[in-house]
């Protein structure tokens, strides 16, 4: 019985040392980051970029290119080799949006995609 009681202080010391090592390791965490300069973006700074793009909007009511209604069959001829920003409502079926993207790719258009949540109250 005497040998068993002599081990208990040793176990306590081991757990105490382990706890100390773990506490030191969590305090030694070094976060290294590269300095990054963030450019200042002013109001309307992205507007000149839209001059080089045509905006294709997909809604549940139909499709517009630059604010003008367009039929799906005219899409390839009017977007051939153009830079297009595709704005699609999140509520539209994914397969429909993907088929439009495929037609734009077939036309050779350079496509950027925006997904919008359009509030019905704002459209009324």
Secondary structure, 3 states (H helix, E strand, C coil): CHHHHHHHHHHHHHHHHHHHHHHHHHHCCCCCCCCCCCCCCCCCCCHHHHCCCEEEEEECCEEEECCEECCHHHHHHHHCCCEEEEEEECCCCHHHHHHHHHHHHHCCCEEEEEEECCCHHHHC
